[in-house]
Amino acid sequence: MNEYRMTATLAALMGLALLPAGCSMNQATRALSPARVAGLVESAETAISRNDYSAAMKDYREAADAGDASAMSGLGWMYEHGLGTEKDCAAAMKWYRNAADAGFSEAMANIGWLYQHGGGVDRDGKEAMNWYRKAVDAGNLHAMTRIGRLYERGRDGVERDYPEAVTWFRKAAEGGDSGAIANLGWMYQNGFGVERDYVEAMKFYLKAVDDGNAFAMCNIGVLSQTGFGVKTDYAEARKWYEKAAEAGNSGAMGNLGSLYQNGLGVERSPAKAKQWYEKAAKTGRAPAPQAPVEQKQ
């Protein structure tokens, strides 16, 4: 799921984040009360929670047609991921832009995401950076983490700059963004832009898992398996890999396969190793057998 899908039920209830007069839309806005709009957005969120994407699309569209920016962004998110409709990144971009024109920062961040990953547009790190900065200027916390990732990765027109990445991760972490906190752990684990410090890395990872961050869970497992900063403990590594795998982290699935392949803290089982490797591949990353270190995407 795109991490930037965020609604604004309260804003809708207060009559905020609605498309102002003069902004272009393909359809004329419908006159609905703020309470009705808020109810539609809340109904769409509830529908998503029960995987009823068709109902969510219907409610989002009605609220979006009434001018609600959060609903426009929600429609964009559903088109981007093909939920309740055919996947259509061009349509996603259209709705994100409508929401961004209304000042909705999450939509700005989502546009940046599409440019960063080439979703319906040419991959363009610089344009992604422009949109992430717009989102930050509009008060978006998660966009700070995305800026940090662009500087860390150093591709698609953005020059790698580890110290700058750390700066942005710290800004987002100060606001409580678990992704930024986990990324700071990664920077300390690898000595990117900071002096390598496994103990400090573990501190950040443990803080990030309080918010359910699966990447941090996986890397606590890595540190526990390799004995960097902590005593080698295969049982502890397996525990954290299982937590991360349950949360959908493909790297953790691959690392569980490595434990079973090599009999580390578990009874050696090529069959179970194969199962975990296959799960990892289906989830999004085909691991290299016997490679215990999580590779960031």
C-alpha positions as CSV (number, residue, x, y, z in Angstrom):
1,M,0.0,0.0,0.0
2,N,1.2,3.4,-0.8
3,E,2.2,4.9,2.5
4,Y,0.9,8.3,1.5
5,R,-2.9,7.5,1.4
6,M,-4.2,9.8,4.1
7,T,-7.7,11.2,4.4
8,A,-9.0,14.3,6.1
9,T,-12.3,13.5,7.6
10,L,-12.0,16.2,10.2
11,A,-11.0,18.7,7.5
12,A,-14.0,17.8,5.5
13,L,-16.3,18.1,8.5
14,M,-14.9,21.6,9.1
15,G,-15.4,22.5,5.5
16,L,-11.6,22.6,4.8
17,A,-9.5,21.1,2.0
18,L,-12.3,21.6,-0.4
19,L,-11.6,22.7,-4.0
20,P,-11.7,26.5,-4.1
21,A,-13.5,28.4,-6.7
22,G,-11.5,28.8,-9.9
23,C,-9.7,25.4,-9.7
24,S,-10.4,23.2,-12.7
25,M,-12.2,19.9,-12.5
26,N,-13.7,17.8,-15.2
27,Q,-17.1,17.8,-13.4
28,A,-18.9,20.6,-11.7
29,T,-18.8,20.3,-7.9
30,R,-22.0,19.1,-6.3
31,A,-23.4,20.9,-3.3
32,L,-23.1,18.7,-0.3
33,S,-23.0,19.7,3.4
34,P,-19.6,19.3,5.1
35,A,-21.1,16.7,7.4
36,R,-22.2,14.7,4.4
37,V,-18.8,14.9,2.7
38,A,-17.1,13.8,5.9
39,G,-19.5,10.9,6.2
40,L,-18.7,9.8,2.7
41,V,-14.9,9.9,3.3
42,E,-15.3,8.0,6.5
43,S,-17.5,5.5,4.8
44,A,-14.9,5.0,2.1
45,E,-12.2,4.4,4.7
46,T,-14.4,1.8,6.4
47,A,-15.1,0.1,3.1
48,I,-11.3,-0.1,2.4
49,S,-10.8,-1.7,5.8
50,R,-13.1,-4.5,4.8
51,N,-11.7,-4.7,1.3
52,D,-14.9,-3.4,-0.3
53,Y,-13.1,-1.3,-2.9
54,S,-16.1,-0.8,-5.1
55,A,-18.0,0.8,-2.3
56,A,-15.0,2.9,-1.4
57,M,-14.7,4.1,-5.0
58,K,-18.4,5.1,-5.0
59,D,-18.1,7.1,-1.8
60,Y,-14.8,8.7,-2.7
61,R,-16.1,9.8,-6.1
62,E,-19.2,11.4,-4.6
63,A,-17.1,13.3,-2.1
64,A,-14.5,14.2,-4.7
65,D,-17.3,15.5,-7.1
66,A,-18.4,17.7,-4.2
67,G,-14.9,19.2,-4.1
68,D,-13.2,17.3,-1.2
69,A,-9.5,17.1,-1.7
70,S,-8.9,14.1,0.5
71,A,-11.4,12.1,-1.5
72,M,-9.7,13.2,-4.7
73,S,-6.4,11.9,-3.3
74,G,-8.1,8.7,-2.2
75,L,-9.5,8.2,-5.7
76,G,-5.9,8.7,-7.0
77,W,-4.6,6.1,-4.6
78,M,-7.2,3.6,-5.7
79,Y,-6.5,4.2,-9.4
80,E,-2.8,3.9,-8.7
81,H,-3.2,0.5,-7.1
82,G,-6.1,-0.8,-9.2
83,L,-8.4,-1.2,-6.2
84,G,-12.1,-1.2,-7.2
85,T,-11.1,-0.2,-10.7
86,E,-8.5,-1.0,-13.4
87,K,-5.1,0.2,-12.5
88,D,-4.6,3.6,-14.2
89,C,-1.7,5.7,-13.2
90,A,-2.8,8.5,-15.6
91,A,-6.1,8.7,-13.8
92,A,-4.3,8.6,-10.5
93,M,-2.1,11.5,-11.5
94,K,-5.2,13.5,-12.6
95,W,-6.9,13.1,-9.2
96,Y,-3.7,13.7,-7.3
97,R,-3.2,16.9,-9.2
98,N,-6.7,18.0,-8.5
99,A,-6.1,17.4,-4.8
100,A,-2.7,19.1,-4.9
101,D,-4.2,22.1,-6.6
102,A,-6.5,22.3,-3.5
103,G,-3.4,22.3,-1.3
104,F,-3.7,18.7,-0.1
105,S,-0.1,17.8,0.9
106,E,-0.5,14.0,0.7
107,A,-1.5,14.3,-3.0
108,M,1.7,16.3,-3.6
109,A,3.7,13.5,-2.0
110,N,1.8,10.9,-4.1
111,I,2.7,12.8,-7.3
112,G,6.3,12.7,-6.1
113,W,6.0,8.9,-5.6
114,L,4.8,8.4,-9.1
115,Y,7.7,10.4,-10.5
116,Q,10.2,8.6,-8.3
117,H,8.9,5.2,-9.4
118,G,7.8,5.9,-12.9
119,G,4.1,5.3,-12.3
120,G,2.5,6.4,-15.6
121,V,5.3,8.9,-16.2
122,D,9.0,8.8,-16.9
123,R,11.0,8.1,-13.8
124,D,12.4,11.5,-12.8
125,G,14.1,11.9,-9.4
126,K,14.4,15.7,-9.8
127,E,10.7,16.1,-10.4
128,A,9.9,13.7,-7.5
129,M,12.1,15.9,-5.4
130,N,10.2,19.0,-6.5
131,W,6.9,17.5,-5.4
132,Y,8.2,16.1,-2.2
133,R,9.5,19.6,-1.3
134,K,6.1,21.1,-2.1
135,A,4.6,18.6,0.2
136,V,7.0,19.4,2.9
137,D,6.3,23.1,2.5
138,A,2.6,22.2,2.9
139,G,3.4,20.5,6.2
140,N,3.8,16.8,5.1
141,L,6.0,14.8,7.4
142,H,6.4,11.6,5.3
143,A,7.7,13.6,2.3
144,M,10.7,14.4,4.4
145,T,11.5,10.7,4.6
146,R,11.1,10.4,0.9
147,I,13.5,13.2,0.3
148,G,16.0,11.4,2.5
149,R,15.5,8.2,0.5
150,L,16.2,10.1,-2.7
151,Y,19.5,11.4,-1.4
152,E,20.4,8.0,0.0
153,R,19.7,6.2,-3.2
154,G,21.3,8.8,-5.5
155,R,19.7,7.9,-8.8
156,D,17.3,9.2,-11.5
157,G,18.9,12.7,-11.6
158,V,19.5,13.1,-7.8
159,E,23.1,12.9,-6.6
160,R,23.7,10.6,-3.7
161,D,24.4,12.6,-0.5
162,Y,24.4,10.5,2.7
163,P,24.8,13.5,5.1
164,E,21.8,15.2,3.5
165,A,19.8,12.0,3.7
166,V,20.5,11.8,7.4
167,T,19.5,15.4,7.9
168,W,16.1,14.7,6.3
169,F,15.6,11.5,8.2
170,R,16.3,13.3,11.4
171,K,13.7,16.0,10.6
172,A,11.1,13.4,9.9
173,A,12.0,11.3,12.9
174,E,11.7,14.3,15.2
175,G,8.1,14.4,13.9
176,G,7.6,10.8,14.8
177,D,7.7,9.2,11.3
178,S,8.6,5.5,11.9
179,G,10.0,5.1,8.4
180,A,12.5,7.9,9.0
181,I,13.4,6.4,12.4
182,A,14.0,3.0,10.8
183,N,16.1,4.6,8.0
184,L,18.3,6.3,10.6
185,G,18.9,2.8,12.0
186,W,19.9,1.7,8.5
187,M,22.3,4.6,8.2
188,Y,24.0,3.8,11.5
189,Q,24.1,0.1,10.7
190,N,25.9,0.8,7.4
191,G,27.9,3.9,8.3
192,F,26.1,6.0,5.7
193,G,26.6,9.7,6.5
194,V,27.4,8.8,10.1
195,E,30.0,6.8,11.9
196,R,28.9,3.1,11.9
197,D,27.3,2.3,15.2
198,Y,25.4,-1.0,15.6
199,V,24.2,-0.1,19.1
200,E,22.7,3.2,17.9
201,A,21.2,1.4,14.9
202,M,19.5,-1.1,17.2
203,K,18.1,1.8,19.3
204,F,16.5,3.4,16.3
205,Y,15.1,0.0,15.0
206,L,13.5,-0.7,18.4
207,K,11.9,2.7,18.4
208,A,10.5,2.2,14.9
209,V,9.0,-1.2,15.7
210,D,6.8,0.5,18.3
211,D,4.9,1.8,15.3
212,G,4.9,-1.5,13.5
213,N,7.7,-0.8,11.1
214,A,8.5,-4.2,9.4
215,F,11.8,-3.0,7.9
216,A,13.0,-2.3,11.4
217,M,11.8,-5.7,12.6
218,C,13.8,-7.4,9.8
219,N,17.0,-5.5,10.6
220,I,16.7,-6.3,14.3
221,G,16.7,-9.9,13.2
222,V,19.8,-9.2,11.0
223,L,21.7,-7.7,13.9
224,S,20.7,-10.5,16.2
225,Q,21.7,-13.1,13.6
226,T,25.1,-11.5,12.8
227,G,25.9,-10.5,16.3
228,F,26.6,-6.8,15.4
229,G,26.0,-4.7,18.4
230,V,24.4,-7.5,20.3
231,K,25.1,-11.1,21.2
232,T,24.4,-13.6,18.3
233,D,21.1,-15.1,19.0
234,Y,19.4,-17.1,16.2
235,A,16.2,-17.6,18.2
236,E,15.9,-13.9,18.6
237,A,16.7,-13.4,14.9
238,R,14.0,-15.8,13.9
239,K,11.4,-14.1,16.2
240,W,12.0,-10.8,14.6
241,Y,12.1,-12.2,11.1
242,E,8.7,-13.9,11.7
243,K,7.2,-10.6,13.0
244,A,8.5,-8.8,9.9
245,A,7.4,-11.6,7.5
246,E,3.9,-11.5,9.1
247,A,3.8,-7.8,8.3
248,G,4.7,-8.6,4.7
249,N,8.5,-7.9,4.6
250,S,10.0,-10.0,1.8
251,G,13.5,-9.6,3.1
252,A,12.6,-11.2,6.4
253,M,11.0,-14.1,4.5
254,G,14.2,-14.7,2.6
255,N,16.2,-14.5,5.8
256,L,13.9,-17.1,7.4
257,G,14.7,-19.3,4.4
258,S,18.4,-18.8,5.1
259,L,17.9,-19.9,8.7
260,Y,16.1,-23.1,7.7
261,Q,18.5,-23.8,4.8
262,N,21.5,-23.6,7.2
263,G,19.9,-24.9,10.4
264,L,20.7,-21.8,12.3
265,G,18.6,-21.8,15.5
266,V,16.1,-24.2,13.8
267,E,16.2,-27.7,12.6
268,R,17.6,-27.7,9.1
269,S,14.8,-28.0,6.6
270,P,15.4,-27.5,2.8
271,A,11.6,-27.8,2.3
272,K,10.8,-24.9,4.7
273,A,13.7,-22.9,3.3
274,K,12.2,-23.3,-0.2
275,Q,8.8,-22.3,1.1
276,W,10.1,-19.1,2.6
277,Y,12.2,-18.2,-0.5
278,E,9.1,-18.7,-2.7
279,K,7.0,-16.5,-0.4
280,A,9.7,-13.8,-0.6
281,A,9.8,-14.0,-4.4
282,K,6.0,-13.7,-4.6
283,T,6.0,-10.8,-2.2
284,G,8.5,-8.8,-4.2
285,R,12.0,-9.8,-3.7
286,A,13.7,-13.0,-4.7
287,P,16.5,-13.6,-2.1
288,A,19.9,-15.0,-2.7
289,P,20.2,-18.2,-0.7
290,Q,22.4,-17.9,2.4
291,A,22.4,-14.1,2.2
292,P,21.2,-13.0,5.6
293,V,21.4,-9.2,5.2
294,E,18.3,-7.3,4.3
295,Q,18.8,-5.3,1.1
296,K,16.8,-2.1,0.9
297,Q,14.7,-1.5,-2.2
